[in-house]
Amino acid sequence: MAVTSSSTSHPGFSDSEKSRQTTNQFLALSLGALGVVFGDIGTSPLYAFRECFINEAGIILSPENVLGVLSLIFWTITLVVSIKYMIFVMRADNRGEGGILSLMALALRASKVEVERKSKRKLALLVIGVFGAALLYGDGIITPAISVLSAVEGLKFVTPVFESYVIPITIFIMNALFLVQRFGTGKIGKVFGPLILFWFVVLGILGIRGILMAPEVWHAIDPRFAFRFIVENGFHSLVVIGAVFLVVTGGEALYADMGHFGRKPIRFAWYTVAMPGLILNYFGQGALVMTDPEAISNPFYLLAPKWALIPLVILSTLATITAAQALISGAFSITRQAIQLGLCPRLTIVHTSSREEGQIYVPFVNWSLFVGVIWLVLTFKSSSQIASAYGIAVTGTMVITTLLAIVVARQKWQWSALKVGLIFIPFLFIDLGFLGANLMKIHHGGWVPLVIGGVIFTLMTTWQKGRKILYKKLKERSVSIEDFCQLLLRQPPIRISGTAVYMAGDPWGVPVPMLHNLKHNKVLHERIAILTIQTKGVPSVPKENRVEVQEIIPNFYRIIVSYGFMETPKMKHILDACRERDLHFKVFETTFVLGRETILPSSKPSMPLWQEKIFALMSRNAQRPTAFFRIPPNQVIEVGIQVEI
């Protein structure tokens, strides 16, 4: 009887077993977070410390300067990641989801009252949010290139013979990495967690080995060494600060992937594994160059004994592939969010898992990233050269994240201006300081992420503006559904058997294809539904709230379907939800009518001619709704519509 009583909620489990099961789940999530979230920031020791001294600043490799740089590294990691992101920014979750677009949607929703009075504020939030997302694509190209290249460069320390093979090997690895994306990364992802855990353990062991050579490096924890370094080196310290920022590239991923693992597992993995491993390794590299200045050529690999070089190169390559995979998957996720938020035309999205909604593959994005990565490797040829291009994209995104977090803190959390100022303004100054330092890299390659971000920002804003104008033009041709239904009651047309579903971007009006059909064919189906799919500013919409069905007049329905920006609409799911509301559609007896707009130049264009041409090109190459919404192609009729914008 005791077992029966206790099994009401958890059959067969005692309290200790349930506690152990919960702990195991938490540890599994923490291990998974290590593999997916910390790959980028975890591979920074391959190049970050080295770049602080190998640059045009000409900083002397003295013990005082080494301690100053280590102090800057320690406090950058502590302030930017351990405090800003882990404690404050990760509080700004959009129903559990993080990331720049999710935060933008949260800021827009939190500022609703203000936005209604000041549309300029809404526009400003939208612009900075979109530009932040655009910069992440630049990061998605640079991170795989610098990470894998820096790992393969370790072969030069095994034997100089490998030096001429570094770039070919890097390109081969990149080819393999991008080719396997179409198969999905679910199975590969299972080994990422243990692999990165082992990586951080190795980082710590190598670091301890170096620290034992010069234990005085621990003095660098004192922030006075950082201040003294900046004061004594003056302007030249800005170049070093730009390189120091490399230690926190990947910090944005901690926030972006919060929805996959949760806030607590990410924090636990950071404080117990990732941060200690990173700090130990950076301090170990510092101790090594204090005892052997020549080791600055590549202090990471020179921390290891010679017998461990080849295993370390292999491990480093695997770790950097993991980091690259995280950025590639992140680019897929951002693209899907951008499509749902109306910032990008429909692209082919392949779901690589029948169980995990988040595992997707976007072919166009995959091969665009591949071309960018290969171009970067062939153009810059070394991780040191690519490092000059790194940083601007990440610092720009971090500045934008802080600005959006300030809006959320004031509007959603109802923090006072004083509290927001005391907490976030110092972080904003830190971010702006790093951004300013990285802007000095523009002529050395820093222009690369800015150009990539600028191009993607232009495409996103052009698409968003063009669709807005297009909807306005189509609305001018339409009439409200209520007025149209009254007309049908007064002057009933000929009705033919069957059901027609017309897709409309605006639930207010009658789709233009329906008006064309009635005007030219003088008939309508006996049962009609006007279907509008909307994207809400939340990651997901509960199934019970997804579909709203309104019967305007007998056999004439308005269906409004709501999805979150992390979800992909599917017609089968929509029809199943309608069936639950007693509106039954037999798919193979239903005709889906879609409009196919052809964009024409106008004598009075609503946007610049160059932008209009870009929008028309994007519109022509967008994936057809038939494929995007998984509609049976044999049941679809597309009606051509010419629109001048």
C-alpha positions as CSV (number, residue, x, y, z in Angstrom):
1,M,0.0,0.0,0.0
2,A,2.9,2.3,0.7
3,V,4.2,1.9,-2.8
4,T,0.7,2.5,-4.3
5,S,0.3,5.6,-2.3
6,S,3.6,7.1,-3.3
7,S,3.2,6.2,-6.9
8,T,0.3,8.6,-7.5
9,S,2.7,11.1,-9.1
10,H,5.9,9.2,-9.7
11,P,5.2,5.4,-9.8
12,G,7.9,3.3,-8.3
13,F,10.3,6.1,-7.3
14,S,11.3,7.1,-3.8
15,D,12.1,10.7,-2.9
16,S,15.8,10.0,-3.0
17,E,15.5,8.3,-6.4
18,K,13.4,11.3,-7.7
19,S,16.0,13.7,-6.4
20,R,18.8,11.7,-8.0
21,Q,16.9,11.6,-11.3
22,T,16.4,15.3,-11.2
23,T,20.1,15.8,-10.4
24,N,21.1,13.5,-13.3
25,Q,18.9,15.5,-15.7
26,F,20.4,18.8,-14.5
27,L,24.0,17.4,-15.0
28,A,23.0,16.1,-18.5
29,L,21.8,19.6,-19.4
30,S,24.9,21.1,-18.1
31,L,27.1,18.7,-20.1
32,G,25.0,19.5,-23.2
33,A,25.5,23.2,-22.6
34,L,29.2,22.7,-22.5
35,G,29.2,21.1,-25.9
36,V,26.9,23.5,-27.7
37,V,27.2,26.8,-25.8
38,F,30.9,27.0,-24.7
39,G,32.6,25.8,-27.9
40,D,33.3,29.3,-29.2
41,I,34.6,30.9,-26.0
42,G,36.4,27.7,-25.1
43,T,38.6,27.8,-28.1
44,S,39.8,31.4,-27.7
45,P,43.0,30.3,-25.8
46,L,44.3,29.0,-29.1
47,Y,44.9,32.6,-30.3
48,A,43.7,35.3,-27.8
49,F,46.7,35.7,-25.5
50,R,49.1,35.5,-28.4
51,E,47.4,38.3,-30.3
52,C,47.8,40.7,-27.3
53,F,51.5,40.9,-28.0
54,I,51.8,40.0,-31.7
55,N,50.3,43.2,-33.2
56,E,51.3,46.6,-34.4
57,A,51.2,48.1,-30.9
58,G,54.7,47.0,-30.2
59,I,54.1,46.2,-26.5
60,I,57.3,45.0,-24.8
61,L,57.0,41.5,-23.5
62,S,58.0,42.4,-20.0
63,P,56.8,40.7,-16.8
64,E,54.8,43.9,-15.9
65,N,53.1,44.0,-19.3
66,V,52.3,40.2,-19.1
67,L,50.7,40.7,-15.7
68,G,48.8,43.8,-17.0
69,V,47.4,41.8,-20.0
70,L,46.5,38.8,-17.7
71,S,44.7,41.2,-15.4
72,L,42.7,42.7,-18.3
73,I,41.8,39.2,-19.4
74,F,40.7,38.1,-16.0
75,W,38.5,41.1,-15.3
76,T,37.1,41.1,-18.9
77,I,35.9,37.5,-18.4
78,T,34.6,38.3,-14.9
79,L,32.8,41.5,-15.8
80,V,31.5,40.7,-19.2
81,V,30.6,37.0,-18.9
82,S,30.4,36.1,-15.2
83,I,28.5,39.2,-14.1
84,K,26.9,41.0,-17.1
85,Y,25.6,37.9,-19.1
86,M,25.3,35.3,-16.4
87,I,23.6,37.4,-13.7
88,F,21.8,40.2,-15.5
89,V,21.3,39.7,-19.3
90,M,20.2,36.1,-18.9
91,R,17.3,37.4,-16.8
92,A,15.9,38.9,-20.0
93,D,14.4,35.7,-21.3
94,N,11.5,35.8,-23.8
95,R,9.5,32.8,-22.4
96,G,12.8,31.0,-21.9
97,E,14.4,32.0,-25.1
98,G,17.4,34.2,-25.5
99,G,19.4,35.8,-28.4
100,I,19.4,39.2,-30.1
101,L,16.1,38.8,-32.1
102,S,14.3,37.3,-29.1
103,L,15.5,40.2,-26.9
104,M,14.4,42.7,-29.6
105,A,11.0,41.2,-29.6
106,L,10.8,41.3,-25.8
107,A,12.0,45.0,-25.8
108,L,9.3,45.9,-28.4
109,R,6.6,44.2,-26.4
110,A,7.8,45.6,-23.1
111,S,7.8,49.1,-24.6
112,K,4.3,48.8,-26.1
113,V,2.8,51.8,-24.4
114,E,5.7,54.0,-25.2
115,V,5.9,52.7,-28.8
116,E,2.3,53.6,-29.5
117,R,3.1,57.2,-28.7
118,K,6.5,57.3,-30.3
119,S,6.9,55.2,-33.4
120,K,10.5,56.5,-33.8
121,R,11.4,54.5,-30.7
122,K,9.9,51.4,-32.1
123,L,11.9,52.0,-35.3
124,A,15.1,52.5,-33.4
125,L,14.7,49.3,-31.4
126,L,13.9,47.4,-34.7
127,V,16.9,48.9,-36.5
128,I,19.5,48.1,-33.7
129,G,18.0,44.6,-33.2
130,V,18.2,43.8,-36.9
131,F,21.7,45.2,-37.2
132,G,22.8,43.1,-34.2
133,A,21.4,40.0,-35.9
134,A,23.2,40.9,-39.1
135,L,26.5,41.2,-37.3
136,L,26.1,37.7,-36.0
137,Y,26.3,36.4,-39.6
138,G,29.7,38.0,-39.8
139,D,30.6,36.2,-36.6
140,G,29.3,33.0,-38.1
141,I,31.8,33.3,-41.0
142,I,34.8,34.4,-39.0
143,T,34.6,32.0,-36.1
144,P,34.8,28.7,-38.1
145,A,37.7,30.2,-40.1
146,I,39.8,31.5,-37.2
147,S,39.0,28.6,-34.8
148,V,39.9,25.7,-37.2
149,L,42.8,27.5,-38.8
150,S,44.4,28.2,-35.4
151,A,44.0,24.6,-34.4
152,V,45.6,23.2,-37.6
153,E,48.4,25.7,-37.3
154,G,49.6,23.6,-34.3
155,L,51.0,21.1,-36.9
156,K,53.8,23.5,-37.6
157,F,55.1,22.9,-34.1
158,V,55.1,19.1,-34.7
159,T,57.4,19.5,-37.7
160,P,57.9,22.5,-40.1
161,V,57.0,20.1,-43.0
162,F,53.4,20.6,-42.2
163,E,53.5,24.4,-42.6
164,S,52.6,24.3,-46.3
165,Y,49.7,21.9,-45.6
166,V,47.9,24.1,-43.0
167,I,45.6,25.8,-45.4
168,P,44.7,22.7,-47.5
169,I,43.9,20.7,-44.4
170,T,41.8,23.6,-43.0
171,I,39.8,23.8,-46.3
172,F,39.4,20.0,-46.3
173,I,37.9,20.1,-42.7
174,M,35.6,23.0,-43.7
175,N,34.4,21.0,-46.7
176,A,33.6,18.0,-44.6
177,L,31.9,20.2,-41.9
178,F,29.6,22.0,-44.3
179,L,28.8,18.8,-46.2
180,V,27.5,17.0,-43.2
181,Q,25.1,19.7,-42.2
182,R,22.3,18.3,-44.4
183,F,22.3,15.1,-42.4
184,G,21.6,16.9,-39.1
185,T,23.9,17.2,-36.1
186,G,21.8,15.3,-33.5
187,K,24.0,12.2,-33.4
188,I,27.2,14.3,-33.6
189,G,25.9,16.6,-30.9
190,K,25.9,13.7,-28.4
191,V,29.7,13.6,-28.3
192,F,30.1,17.4,-28.2
193,G,29.4,17.7,-24.4
194,P,32.0,15.1,-23.2
195,L,34.5,16.3,-25.8
196,I,34.3,20.0,-24.6
197,L,34.3,18.8,-21.0
198,F,37.6,17.0,-21.7
199,W,38.8,20.0,-23.6
200,F,38.3,22.3,-20.6
201,V,40.0,19.8,-18.3
202,V,43.0,19.7,-20.7
203,L,43.0,23.6,-20.7
204,G,43.2,23.6,-16.9
205,I,45.9,20.9,-16.8
206,L,48.1,22.8,-19.3
207,G,47.5,26.0,-17.4
208,I,48.5,24.5,-14.1
209,R,51.7,23.2,-15.8
210,G,52.5,26.7,-16.9
211,I,51.6,28.4,-13.7
212,L,54.0,26.2,-11.8
213,M,56.9,27.8,-13.8
214,A,56.0,31.3,-12.5
215,P,53.4,31.2,-9.7
216,E,53.6,35.0,-9.4
217,V,51.2,35.3,-12.3
218,W,48.4,35.1,-9.7
219,H,49.2,38.7,-8.8
220,A,47.4,39.6,-12.0
221,I,44.0,39.1,-10.3
222,D,44.7,42.5,-8.7
223,P,42.9,45.0,-11.0
224,R,45.7,47.6,-10.4
225,F,47.9,45.7,-12.8
226,A,45.3,46.3,-15.6
227,F,45.0,50.0,-14.7
228,R,48.8,50.4,-14.6
229,F,49.1,48.7,-18.0
230,I,46.6,51.1,-19.6
231,V,48.2,54.2,-18.0
232,E,51.8,53.3,-18.9
233,N,51.1,52.2,-22.5
234,G,48.6,54.9,-23.3
235,F,47.2,54.9,-26.8
236,H,49.0,51.6,-27.6
237,S,47.0,49.8,-25.0
238,L,43.8,50.3,-27.1
239,V,45.2,47.9,-29.7
240,V,45.9,45.3,-26.9
241,I,42.4,45.9,-25.4
242,G,41.0,45.0,-28.9
243,A,42.9,41.7,-28.7
244,V,41.9,41.1,-25.1
245,F,38.3,41.1,-26.2
246,L,39.0,37.9,-28.1
247,V,38.8,36.1,-24.8
248,V,35.0,36.7,-24.6
249,T,34.0,36.1,-28.2
250,G,31.3,33.6,-28.0
251,G,29.8,35.2,-24.9
252,E,26.7,36.1,-26.9
253,A,26.2,32.3,-27.5
254,L,25.7,31.8,-23.8
255,Y,22.6,34.0,-24.0
256,A,21.4,32.9,-27.5
257,D,21.3,29.2,-26.6
258,M,19.6,29.7,-23.2
259,G,16.3,28.3,-24.5
260,H,17.9,25.0,-25.4
261,F,19.4,24.2,-21.9
262,G,18.0,26.8,-19.4
263,R,19.6,29.4,-17.3
264,K,20.8,27.3,-14.4
265,P,22.6,24.6,-16.3
266,I,24.5,27.2,-18.4
267,R,25.5,29.1,-15.2
268,F,26.6,25.9,-13.5
269,A,28.7,24.8,-16.4
270,W,30.3,28.2,-16.6
271,Y,31.2,28.7,-13.0
272,T,32.4,25.1,-12.3
273,V,34.1,24.1,-15.6
274,A,34.5,26.7,-18.3
275,M,35.6,29.7,-16.4
276,P,38.2,27.9,-14.2
277,G,39.6,26.1,-17.3
278,L,39.9,29.3,-19.3
279,I,41.5,31.4,-16.4
280,L,44.0,28.6,-15.6
281,N,45.1,28.3,-19.3
282,Y,45.5,32.1,-19.8
283,F,47.5,32.4,-16.7
284,G,49.6,29.4,-17.7
285,Q,50.3,30.9,-21.0
286,G,51.3,34.2,-19.2
287,A,53.7,32.3,-16.9
288,L,55.3,30.5,-19.8
289,V,56.1,33.7,-21.7
290,M,57.4,35.3,-18.5
291,T,60.0,32.5,-18.3
292,D,60.5,32.1,-22.1
293,P,59.6,35.2,-24.2
294,E,60.2,33.2,-27.4
295,A,57.1,31.1,-26.6
296,I,54.8,34.0,-27.5
297,S,54.9,32.6,-31.1
298,N,52.2,30.1,-30.0
299,P,52.1,29.9,-26.2
300,F,49.1,27.5,-26.2
301,Y,50.8,24.7,-28.0
302,L,54.2,25.3,-26.3
303,L,52.5,24.8,-22.9
304,A,52.3,21.1,-23.8
305,P,55.2,18.6,-23.7
306,K,56.4,17.6,-27.2
307,W,55.0,14.1,-26.9
308,A,51.5,15.6,-26.5
309,L,51.6,18.0,-29.5
310,I,49.9,15.7,-32.0
311,P,47.1,14.6,-29.6
312,L,46.6,18.2,-28.6
313,V,46.3,19.3,-32.3
314,I,43.7,16.6,-32.9
315,L,41.8,17.6,-29.8
316,S,42.0,21.3,-30.7
317,T,40.7,20.6,-34.1
318,L,37.7,18.6,-32.8
319,A,37.0,21.4,-30.3
320,T,37.1,24.1,-33.0
321,I,34.9,22.0,-35.2
322,T,32.4,22.0,-32.3
323,A,32.7,25.8,-32.0
324,A,32.2,26.2,-35.7
325,Q,29.2,23.9,-35.6
326,A,27.6,26.0,-32.8
327,L,27.9,29.2,-35.0
328,I,26.6,27.4,-38.1
329,S,23.6,26.1,-36.2
330,G,23.1,29.5,-34.7
331,A,23.0,31.1,-38.2
332,F,20.3,28.6,-39.2
333,S,18.2,29.5,-36.1
334,I,18.6,33.2,-36.7
335,T,17.5,32.8,-40.3
336,R,14.3,31.0,-39.2
337,Q,13.5,33.7,-36.7
338,A,14.1,36.3,-39.3
339,I,11.8,34.6,-41.8
340,Q,9.0,34.4,-39.1
341,L,9.5,38.0,-38.1
342,G,9.2,39.2,-41.7
343,L,12.9,40.2,-42.1
344,C,13.8,37.6,-44.6
345,P,12.1,35.9,-47.6
346,R,11.0,32.4,-47.3
347,L,14.0,30.0,-47.6
348,T,14.0,26.2,-47.8
349,I,14.2,24.9,-44.2
350,V,14.9,21.2,-43.8
351,H,14.0,19.6,-40.4
352,T,16.8,17.1,-39.7
353,S,15.1,15.5,-36.7
354,S,11.5,14.2,-36.3
355,R,11.7,14.8,-32.5
356,E,13.7,18.0,-32.1
357,E,12.0,21.1,-33.5
358,G,15.3,23.2,-33.2
359,Q,17.4,20.9,-35.4
360,I,17.1,22.5,-38.9
361,Y,19.2,22.9,-42.0
362,V,19.0,25.9,-44.3
363,P,20.9,25.0,-47.5
364,F,21.2,28.6,-48.8
365,V,22.7,29.8,-45.5
366,N,24.9,26.8,-45.2
367,W,26.6,27.3,-48.6
368,S,26.7,31.1,-48.3
369,L,28.6,30.6,-45.0
370,F,30.9,28.0,-46.7
371,V,31.8,30.4,-49.5
372,G,32.5,33.2,-46.9
373,V,34.7,30.9,-44.7
374,I,36.8,29.6,-47.6
375,W,37.2,33.1,-49.0
376,L,38.4,34.3,-45.6
377,V,40.9,31.4,-45.2
378,L,42.4,31.9,-48.7
379,T,42.5,35.7,-48.3
380,F,44.0,36.1,-44.8
381,K,45.9,32.8,-44.7
382,S,46.6,32.7,-41.0
383,S,44.7,33.0,-37.7
384,S,46.7,36.1,-36.7
385,Q,45.5,37.9,-39.8
386,I,41.9,36.8,-39.3
387,A,42.1,37.9,-35.7
388,S,42.3,41.5,-37.0
389,A,38.8,41.0,-38.6
390,Y,37.5,39.4,-35.4
391,G,35.9,41.3,-32.6
392,I,34.0,44.1,-34.3
393,A,30.9,41.9,-35.0
394,V,30.9,40.5,-31.4
395,T,31.5,43.9,-29.7
396,G,28.8,45.5,-31.8
397,T,26.3,42.8,-30.9
398,M,27.2,43.1,-27.2
399,V,26.6,46.8,-27.3
400,I,23.2,46.3,-28.9
401,T,22.4,43.5,-26.3
402,T,23.1,45.9,-23.5
403,L,21.0,48.7,-25.0
404,L,18.0,46.3,-25.5
405,A,18.5,44.9,-22.0
406,I,18.3,48.5,-20.6
407,V,14.9,48.9,-22.3
408,V,13.6,45.6,-20.9
409,A,14.9,46.5,-17.4
410,R,13.1,49.9,-17.4
411,Q,9.9,48.8,-19.1
412,K,9.3,45.1,-18.2
413,W,11.1,44.8,-14.9
414,Q,10.1,48.3,-13.8
415,W,13.6,49.1,-12.5
416,S,14.2,52.7,-11.6
417,A,16.4,54.9,-13.7
418,L,19.0,54.9,-10.9
419,K,19.1,51.1,-10.6
420,V,19.4,50.7,-14.4
421,G,22.2,53.3,-14.5
422,L,24.2,51.8,-11.7
423,I,24.0,48.3,-13.2
424,F,23.9,48.6,-16.9
425,I,25.7,51.9,-17.7
426,P,29.1,50.6,-16.5
427,F,28.6,47.5,-18.7
428,L,27.7,49.8,-21.6
429,F,30.9,51.8,-21.1
430,I,32.9,48.6,-21.1
431,D,31.2,47.4,-24.3
432,L,31.7,50.8,-26.0
433,G,35.4,50.8,-24.9
434,F,35.9,47.4,-26.5
435,L,34.0,48.5,-29.6
436,G,36.2,51.6,-29.9
437,A,39.4,49.5,-29.5
438,N,38.2,47.0,-32.2
439,L,37.3,49.8,-34.6
440,M,41.0,50.5,-34.9
441,K,41.2,47.1,-36.7
442,I,39.1,48.3,-39.6
443,H,41.9,48.8,-42.1
444,H,43.5,45.5,-41.0
445,G,40.5,43.4,-41.8
446,G,37.9,44.7,-39.4
447,W,35.9,45.9,-42.4
448,V,35.0,42.3,-43.2
449,P,32.2,41.8,-40.5
450,L,31.0,45.3,-41.0
451,V,30.6,44.8,-44.8
452,I,28.9,41.4,-44.2
453,G,26.6,42.9,-41.5
454,G,25.9,46.0,-43.6
455,V,24.8,43.8,-46.6
456,I,22.6,41.5,-44.5
457,F,21.1,44.5,-42.7
458,T,20.3,46.1,-46.1
459,L,18.7,43.0,-47.3
460,M,16.6,42.5,-44.1
461,T,15.4,46.1,-44.0
462,T,14.7,46.1,-47.8
463,W,12.6,43.0,-47.4
464,Q,10.7,44.3,-44.4
465,K,10.0,47.6,-46.0
466,G,9.1,46.1,-49.3
467,R,6.6,43.7,-47.8
468,K,5.1,46.5,-45.8
469,I,4.6,48.5,-49.0
470,L,3.3,45.5,-50.9
471,Y,0.7,44.7,-48.2
472,K,-0.4,48.3,-48.3
473,K,-0.9,48.2,-52.1
474,L,-2.8,44.9,-51.9
475,K,-5.0,46.3,-49.1
476,E,-5.9,49.2,-51.3
477,R,-7.3,46.8,-53.9
478,S,-9.2,44.8,-51.3
479,V,-12.4,45.2,-49.2
480,S,-13.1,44.1,-45.7
481,I,-14.3,40.5,-45.2
482,E,-17.5,41.8,-43.5
483,D,-18.5,44.1,-46.4
484,F,-17.7,41.4,-48.9
485,C,-19.9,38.8,-47.0
486,Q,-22.8,41.3,-47.0
487,L,-22.4,41.7,-50.7
488,L,-22.5,37.9,-51.2
489,L,-25.8,37.8,-49.2
490,R,-27.3,40.5,-51.4
491,Q,-26.0,39.2,-54.7
492,P,-25.2,35.5,-54.3
493,P,-22.8,34.2,-57.0
494,I,-22.9,30.7,-58.5
495,R,-21.4,28.3,-56.0
496,I,-19.6,25.1,-57.0
497,S,-19.0,22.1,-54.8
498,G,-15.8,21.8,-52.7
499,T,-13.8,23.9,-50.4
500,A,-11.3,26.7,-51.2
501,V,-8.8,28.0,-48.7
502,Y,-7.4,31.5,-49.6
503,M,-4.2,32.6,-47.9
504,A,-4.0,36.2,-46.9
505,G,-1.4,38.3,-45.1
506,D,-4.0,40.5,-43.5
507,P,-7.0,39.1,-41.7
508,W,-9.0,42.3,-42.3
509,G,-9.4,42.0,-46.1
510,V,-10.5,39.7,-48.8
511,P,-7.5,38.3,-50.8
512,V,-7.1,39.8,-54.2
513,P,-7.1,36.3,-55.9
514,M,-10.6,35.8,-54.6
515,L,-11.8,39.1,-56.0
516,H,-10.1,38.2,-59.3
517,N,-11.8,34.8,-59.3
518,L,-15.2,36.3,-58.6
519,K,-14.7,39.1,-61.2
520,H,-13.6,36.9,-64.1
521,N,-15.2,33.5,-63.4
522,K,-18.4,34.6,-61.6
523,V,-18.2,31.6,-59.2
524,L,-17.1,30.7,-55.7
525,H,-16.7,27.4,-53.9
526,E,-19.6,26.4,-51.6
527,R,-17.3,26.6,-48.6
528,I,-14.6,29.2,-48.3
529,A,-11.9,29.9,-45.6
530,I,-9.6,32.8,-45.5
531,L,-6.4,31.8,-43.8
532,T,-4.0,34.2,-42.2
533,I,-0.7,33.1,-40.5
534,Q,0.7,35.6,-38.1
535,T,4.0,35.6,-36.1
536,K,3.9,36.7,-32.5
537,G,6.8,38.3,-30.7
538,V,7.2,35.2,-28.5
539,P,9.3,32.0,-29.2
540,S,6.3,29.7,-29.4
541,V,2.5,29.8,-29.1
542,P,0.7,27.1,-27.1
543,K,-1.3,24.7,-29.3
544,E,-4.5,25.5,-27.6
545,N,-4.1,29.2,-28.5
546,R,-2.7,28.7,-32.0
547,V,-5.9,28.7,-34.1
548,E,-8.9,31.1,-34.0
549,V,-11.9,30.2,-36.3
550,Q,-14.7,32.7,-37.0
551,E,-17.7,31.9,-39.2
552,I,-18.6,35.3,-40.8
553,I,-21.6,33.9,-42.7
554,P,-22.7,30.3,-43.2
555,N,-19.8,28.4,-44.9
556,F,-17.5,31.4,-45.0
557,Y,-14.7,31.3,-42.4
558,R,-11.9,33.5,-41.2
559,I,-9.0,31.5,-39.7
560,I,-6.2,33.2,-37.9
561,V,-3.2,31.1,-37.0
562,S,-0.5,32.3,-34.6
563,Y,3.0,31.0,-34.4
564,G,6.1,32.0,-32.5
565,F,9.3,33.1,-34.2
566,M,11.0,29.9,-33.2
567,E,8.4,27.8,-35.0
568,T,7.8,26.8,-38.6
569,P,4.2,26.7,-39.8
570,K,2.9,23.5,-41.4
571,M,-0.4,23.2,-43.1
572,K,-1.1,19.7,-41.7
573,H,-0.9,21.0,-38.1
574,I,-3.1,23.9,-39.0
575,L,-5.8,21.7,-40.5
576,D,-5.6,19.3,-37.5
577,A,-6.1,22.3,-35.1
578,C,-9.2,23.4,-37.2
579,R,-10.6,19.9,-37.0
580,E,-10.4,20.1,-33.2
581,R,-12.7,23.2,-33.5
582,D,-15.2,21.3,-35.6
583,L,-14.1,22.7,-38.9
584,H,-13.2,19.7,-41.0
585,F,-11.1,19.9,-44.2
586,K,-10.5,16.9,-46.4
587,V,-7.1,17.9,-47.8
588,F,-7.5,16.1,-51.1
589,E,-10.9,17.8,-51.7
590,T,-9.7,21.2,-50.8
591,T,-8.2,23.8,-53.2
592,F,-5.6,26.2,-51.8
593,V,-5.5,29.5,-53.6
594,L,-2.4,31.6,-53.3
595,G,-1.4,34.9,-54.8
596,R,1.9,35.2,-56.7
597,E,2.9,38.9,-56.9
598,T,5.1,40.3,-59.7
599,I,6.8,43.5,-58.6
600,L,6.7,46.2,-61.3
601,P,8.5,49.6,-61.2
602,S,6.2,52.5,-60.4
603,S,6.3,56.1,-61.8
604,K,6.1,57.2,-58.2
605,P,8.1,54.6,-56.3
606,S,7.7,54.1,-52.6
607,M,11.3,53.2,-52.1
608,P,14.6,54.0,-54.0
609,L,14.9,52.3,-57.4
610,W,18.0,50.2,-56.3
611,Q,16.1,49.0,-53.2
612,E,13.0,48.2,-55.3
613,K,15.2,46.1,-57.7
614,I,16.7,44.2,-54.7
615,F,13.2,43.5,-53.3
616,A,11.9,42.3,-56.6
617,L,14.9,39.9,-56.9
618,M,14.4,38.6,-53.4
619,S,10.6,38.2,-54.0
620,R,11.2,36.2,-57.2
621,N,13.7,33.9,-55.5
622,A,11.7,33.3,-52.3
623,Q,10.5,29.8,-51.7
624,R,7.0,29.3,-52.8
625,P,4.3,29.1,-50.1
626,T,3.4,25.7,-51.4
627,A,6.7,24.2,-50.3
628,F,7.2,26.4,-47.2
629,F,3.8,25.5,-45.7
630,R,3.9,21.8,-46.9
631,I,0.8,22.1,-49.0
632,P,0.1,19.3,-51.4
633,P,1.2,20.8,-54.8
634,N,-1.6,19.2,-56.7
635,Q,-4.2,21.0,-54.6
636,V,-2.8,24.5,-55.2
637,I,-3.8,27.3,-57.6
638,E,-1.5,30.3,-57.9
639,V,-3.0,33.5,-59.2
640,G,-0.6,36.0,-60.7
641,I,-0.9,39.6,-59.4
642,Q,1.1,42.5,-60.8
643,V,1.8,45.2,-58.2
644,E,3.6,48.6,-58.7
645,I,5.5,49.7,-55.6
